[in-house]
Amino acid sequence: MKQIKKKVKIKVRRKEKERIGIEISTNFIKLDSFLKLCGEAESGGHAKNIIAQGQVRVKDEVCLQRGKKLYPGDEVEFNNIIYMVKSYEA
């Protein structure tokens, strides 16, 4: 019995990640506070757990430091959303 091999091309559509700008009025903000500001964490303890589980990426790297300082221009990824840190302009 002869086996027939077929090549099948599968197209995978990657969902475009949503990008949201978050303005801060200070020179920097700590990662845990930033997650609360974005509305992704309900409390400091919740933010701590999210970060400790390795669910947050800063500048395309997993970040486990809840006190990591974020500056305007930094990007934070969580839940397939990219949050961009922006400086507040009055």
TAJO-V975364 format. One record per pair of residues at least 24 apart in sequence whose C-alpha atoms are under 6 Angstrom apart, sorted by the first residue. I is the first residue (numbers start at 1). J is the second residue. D is the distance in whole Angstrom. If there is no record, write none. Layout:
I | J | D
I | J | D
This chain:
17 | 80 | 6
17 | 81 | 6
18 | 81 | 5
19 | 82 | 5
19 | 83 | 6
20 | 83 | 5
21 | 83 | 6
21 | 84 | 5
22 | 84 | 6
22 | 85 | 5
22 | 86 | 6
23 | 86 | 5
23 | 87 | 5
23 | 88 | 5
24 | 87 | 5
24 | 88 | 5
25 | 88 | 5
28 | 70 | 5
28 | 71 | 5
29 | 69 | 6
29 | 70 | 5
30 | 67 | 5
30 | 68 | 5
30 | 69 | 5
30 | 70 | 6
31 | 66 | 5
31 | 67 | 6
31 | 68 | 5
32 | 66 | 5
